[in-house]
Amino acid sequence: MNRKSNHFVYLSLAFFLFCVNSFSFAQKNKEASDYETSCLEVTGKFDESMKSLEGKYSVKLMRDNKVVEEQNLKVNKGFKFVLKRDVQYTIKIEKEGYIPRLLSVYTKIPEKSDLNELFKFHFETNLIDQAFYYRFDDDDIDFPIALVSYAKKCDCFEYNKKYTQELMSRLINKLMVGGY
């Protein structure tokens, strides 16, 4: 091969490698940014019925049954998590001597959603003393107290009111009437 054709081969090879690297880099960035885009800020705290509570509690953000973030807080402090889009999360609130509280959050949003600003969802909750555990069906205790997801009609995140109402009714009924 002459010098001119060697130069052409090297330039062609370099251009080819540049194009392949640029394409794979752009694909990785696009997929990562789509998947990793934050879309929802969830905040929460204990409601007024828990104002005499003292000490600390923990809040765990879970994904695929693995803790991805944990906060240990004084009971008078609220928590905040920023969630990625298109992911199923569980938020678990725990305090020694109390039955843990679960909240399910699904962050699937429409493809064309404007994410210049995060969606926000705030809730207040309480905990039930561990001494009452035996009064409840395991399903009622082990399942989330609320199912939170995107609602197209309000372009916001809200909880499934019917699900929460039915679960709360069963819990209250078990407390009033007794277990078993």
Secondary structure, 3 states (H helix, E strand, C coil): CCHHHHHHHHHHHHHHHHHHHHHHHHHHHHHHHHHHCEEEEEEEEECHHHCCCCCEEEEEEEECCEEEEEEEEECCCCEEEEEECCCEEEEEEECCCEECEEEEEECCCCCCCCCCCCEEEEEEECCEEHHHHHHCCHHHHHCCCEEEEEECCCCEEEECHHHHHHHHHHHHHHHHHCCC
